[in-house]
Amino acid sequence: MHAEIFALGSELTTGAKLDTNSQWLSVELAGAGIETRFHHTVADDLPAMLSELRAASRRSELVLLTGGLGPTADDLTRESLAQLAGVPLVEDAASLAHVQECYRRFGRTMPAANRVQALIPAGAEVIPNRHGTAPGLWMTVPPGEIGGDGGCTLIALPGVPAEMRPMFRESVLPRLPRGANLIRVARMNLFGAGESAVEERLGDLTARGRTPEVGITAHEATITLRIVARAPDEAGVQRQFEETKRIAVERAEELIFGEEDETLAGCVLNLLRERGETLAIAEVGTGGRLADWLTQEDVPDARAFLGGLVEPTETICLGAAVAPGEAASEVRSRWGATYGLFTPALDESGAERAIVLATPDREVRATYRHAIDSAIARSRLAKAALDLLRRHLLGRAT
Amino acid sequence: MHAEIFALGSELTTGAKLDTNSQWLSVELAGAGIETRFHHTVADDLPAMLSELRAASRRSELVLLTGGLGPTADDLTRESLAQLAGVPLVEDAASLAHVQECYRRFGRTMPAANRVQALIPAGAEVIPNRHGTAPGLWMTVPPGEIGGDGGCTLIALPGVPAEMRPMFRESVLPRLPRGANLIRVARMNLFGAGESAVEERLGDLTARGRTPEVGITAHEATITLRIVARAPDEAGVQRQFEETKRIAVERAEELIFGEEDETLAGCVLNLLRERGETLAIAEVGTGGRLADWLTQEDVPDARAFLGGLVEPTETICLGAAVAPGEAASEVRSRWGATYGLFTPALDESGAERAIVLATPDREVRATYRHAIDSAIARSRLAKAALDLLRRHLLGRAT
């Protein structure tokens, strides 16, 4: 079963508001084994809505719509569903009573305009709304020119997330036919190579049509593998995850630092805590970014991050002249930490600079080159520094 | 002229990621007088992309696409544009050289997979990408079965916002035809009061239907007024801006710190530079966030930010015990700065804590209460600290 999701409203197509309903509904549908192939955002424009709805209802078995159920002239969902099915709008007595009751409870009289919220396409069902005035709609179109080969179920919900979400979970989700399979996603997080280099290493793991599918995305130099398992039950899902993770580890073990939401900073702090060790930092090129991450991930009761220094240049440390990189040892001793970590200046010329890790018995260095994508340069350098420490803690740094 | 915007990628239709590009592009297009009627989000599926693209290119004169330009097998934008236009993909020598150069500067060899990033539909133009490997594409389809009555311009950009946004502003926006009225947006940035309090102070300025329209948005405690002027020429636009800004200043002057993209950190650094003064910081509750902002906004040749310290607790400064807030004077003298600024711990109990500013002749304090919305607590505290310094520099701090 395939789904398409519509978000209706000119406030979305003008960019005045950001639609988050479609993302939320996609995740809910995936959990029920239903795959979403399209999101559509359409302005308050009847011909535009109808043209998109016609294509969707022919192509997919499930169409979810949010928005356009309010009382004003630009709320066109009711009208467009009626025109799609070729049926008139009729007043639903229970819906009218509900809208009137909402106003009565507020101590107000229902404005005449709100009467349209009780109109439904003839033959449609009403979905109750406990959190607002606008009822939802459930409409079925049989197989044919409008409904396509499999027929189509169209479900309209209000655009307000606080109304839409409980309505979906209480009145829609339980009635949806389940896909044959559960669909679950597991993530593995990698650092230390580019997206295409990782793909090369992983070989057929990311091939199209593989079971389970493995997708690759990159965000600020962190590479994420998304394993999408489809199986009739949880045990089958877990078997697919395990087998795929095992292969990923075989092929790229030293790049993998965590799963799901785990960050490099969190990973490094966990490793330090396991060993009862601590860290202090001296930042130049990362200008506070590293401290920001470490302080967000650190645990107050088991602190591994002791403190840090931000200097605008490599050759000054707390007012004294130092050699580039010397600040690693300096902060290590100032804070009495097991390790001192230093990030060099971002050198626009692309020349090699050294990230320096001061350990109890020696200095470990990693060369770093500033990349052209300066928007993520700071994050990339901060991650490269954390990764040097991670590899050292795992006995893998040179 | 009507536009449609595509966001491509299964990570969007599964709900794993939220598309924010379409909203951003809609706002930019509106600024050029171009109305967006549809957003489409499509999975990595060639037939699905082609069916949506065909409808869009027939219906609208402008189609913008983001995503799907990466080097992996599920990046299908190049292929779908070529199939839409019925032309082959050909290798673009300049694009290939660019991709190779990106890798060379990193000291790496381009993986074979990245070669596909230099493929373009025959007849398309390349849009240069200064921030990443994937070039953009500009393709024109003449009036007819594919291009519709008016023909269609299709423009593909990378999905990474840090690459997409400058490419759009530098290489796309200046070449787009303009609508009848200019639509321009001016922004004023405020700090120090909540969204509804600001709205109350501004009175009828934010009323619906006012000319020009003024919208209010809040992001991490910064309030932004968006003034949307519509006029046939630039002089008319500027008259609307000036008149509205004058009223905003009359009603909320002490809250306004900047316009357009100006940040509080940038504003404070400018004030310091004008006076030939400098700043050092001691961060507890902001954990590096303040240094991160200040180092991003500071100018290497006229540095006003001298350095900073991040400590996990208020009562220790560089290994020595201190009273809470004493670190402000400590960093001021360590770095020889005009001012020392201290951020207190985020106190979950909601008790009052002091932000401390050490000046050449005294200490200035501002009380701060941790708010419940902890997701933005760090940014809010960092801004409150910058605002204390800003008000002091303007002679407004108590």
Boltz contact constraints between the chains, C-beta under 6 A:
constraints:
  - contact:
      token1: [A, 13]
      token2: [B, 36]
      max_distance: 6.0
  - contact:
      token1: [A, 14]
      token2: [B, 26]
      max_distance: 6.0
  - contact:
      token1: [A, 14]
      token2: [B, 30]
      max_distance: 6.0
  - contact:
      token1: [A, 15]
      token2: [B, 23]
      max_distance: 6.0
  - contact:
      token1: [A, 15]
      token2: [B, 26]
      max_distance: 6.0
  - contact:
      token1: [A, 15]
      token2: [B, 27]
      max_distance: 6.0
  - contact:
      token1: [A, 18]
      token2: [B, 23]
      max_distance: 6.0
  - contact:
      token1: [A, 23]
      token2: [B, 15]
      max_distance: 6.0
  - contact:
      token1: [A, 23]
      token2: [B, 18]
      max_distance: 6.0
  - contact:
      token1: [A, 26]
      token2: [B, 14]
      max_distance: 6.0
  - contact:
      token1: [A, 26]
      token2: [B, 15]
      max_distance: 6.0
  - contact:
      token1: [A, 27]
      token2: [B, 15]
      max_distance: 6.0
  - contact:
      token1: [A, 30]
      token2: [B, 14]
      max_distance: 6.0
  - contact:
      token1: [A, 36]
      token2: [B, 13]
      max_distance: 6.0
  - contact:
      token1: [A, 37]
      token2: [B, 43]
      max_distance: 6.0
  - contact:
      token1: [A, 37]
      token2: [B, 48]
      max_distance: 6.0
  - contact:
      token1: [A, 38]
      token2: [B, 42]
      max_distance: 6.0
  - contact:
      token1: [A, 39]
      token2: [B, 41]
      max_distance: 6.0
  - contact:
      token1: [A, 40]
      token2: [B, 40]
      max_distance: 6.0
  - contact:
      token1: [A, 41]
      token2: [B, 39]
      max_distance: 6.0
  - contact:
      token1: [A, 42]
      token2: [B, 38]
      max_distance: 6.0
  - contact:
      token1: [A, 43]
      token2: [B, 37]
      max_distance: 6.0
  - contact:
      token1: [A, 48]
      token2: [B, 37]
      max_distance: 6.0
  - contact:
      token1: [A, 196]
      token2: [B, 71]
      max_distance: 6.0
  - contact:
      token1: [A, 196]
      token2: [B, 111]
      max_distance: 6.0
  - contact:
      token1: [A, 196]
      token2: [B, 113]
      max_distance: 6.0
  - contact:
      token1: [A, 196]
      token2: [B, 114]
      max_distance: 6.0
  - contact:
      token1: [A, 197]
      token2: [B, 111]
      max_distance: 6.0
  - contact:
      token1: [A, 199]
      token2: [B, 72]
      max_distance: 6.0
  - contact:
      token1: [A, 200]
      token2: [B, 111]
      max_distance: 6.0
  - contact:
      token1: [A, 208]
      token2: [B, 73]
      max_distance: 6.0
  - contact:
      token1: [A, 217]
      token2: [B, 11]
      max_distance: 6.0
  - contact:
      token1: [A, 287]
      token2: [B, 291]
      max_distance: 6.0
  - contact:
      token1: [A, 287]
      token2: [B, 292]
      max_distance: 6.0
  - contact:
      token1: [A, 287]
      token2: [B, 295]
      max_distance: 6.0
  - contact:
      token1: [A, 288]
      token2: [B, 288]
      max_distance: 6.0
  - contact:
      token1: [A, 288]
      token2: [B, 291]
      max_distance: 6.0
  - contact:
      token1: [A, 288]
      token2: [B, 292]
      max_distance: 6.0
  - contact:
      token1: [A, 289]
      token2: [B, 292]
      max_distance: 6.0
  - contact:
      token1: [A, 291]
      token2: [B, 287]
      max_distance: 6.0
  - contact:
      token1: [A, 291]
      token2: [B, 288]
      max_distance: 6.0
  - contact:
      token1: [A, 291]
      token2: [B, 310]
      max_distance: 6.0
  - contact:
      token1: [A, 292]
      token2: [B, 287]
      max_distance: 6.0
  - contact:
      token1: [A, 292]
      token2: [B, 288]
      max_distance: 6.0
  - contact:
      token1: [A, 292]
      token2: [B, 289]
      max_distance: 6.0
  - contact:
      token1: [A, 292]
      token2: [B, 292]
      max_distance: 6.0
  - contact:
      token1: [A, 295]
      token2: [B, 287]
      max_distance: 6.0
  - contact:
      token1: [A, 303]
      token2: [B, 312]
      max_distance: 6.0
  - contact:
      token1: [A, 307]
      token2: [B, 310]
      max_distance: 6.0
  - contact:
      token1: [A, 307]
      token2: [B, 311]
      max_distance: 6.0
  - contact:
      token1: [A, 308]
      token2: [B, 310]
      max_distance: 6.0
  - contact:
      token1: [A, 310]
      token2: [B, 291]
      max_distance: 6.0
  - contact:
      token1: [A, 310]
      token2: [B, 307]
      max_distance: 6.0
  - contact:
      token1: [A, 310]
      token2: [B, 308]
      max_distance: 6.0
  - contact:
      token1: [A, 311]
      token2: [B, 307]
      max_distance: 6.0
  - contact:
      token1: [A, 312]
      token2: [B, 303]
      max_distance: 6.0
  - contact:
      token1: [A, 318]
      token2: [B, 334]
      max_distance: 6.0
  - contact:
      token1: [A, 334]
      token2: [B, 318]
      max_distance: 6.0
  - contact:
      token1: [A, 350]
      token2: [B, 105]
      max_distance: 6.0
  - contact:
      token1: [A, 369]
      token2: [B, 106]
      max_distance: 6.0
  - contact:
      token1: [A, 369]
      token2: [B, 107]
      max_distance: 6.0
  - contact:
      token1: [A, 371]
      token2: [B, 106]
      max_distance: 6.0
  - contact:
      token1: [A, 373]
      token2: [B, 131]
      max_distance: 6.0
  - contact:
      token1: [A, 373]
      token2: [B, 132]
      max_distance: 6.0
  - contact:
      token1: [A, 375]
      token2: [B, 131]
      max_distance: 6.0
  - contact:
      token1: [A, 375]
      token2: [B, 162]
      max_distance: 6.0
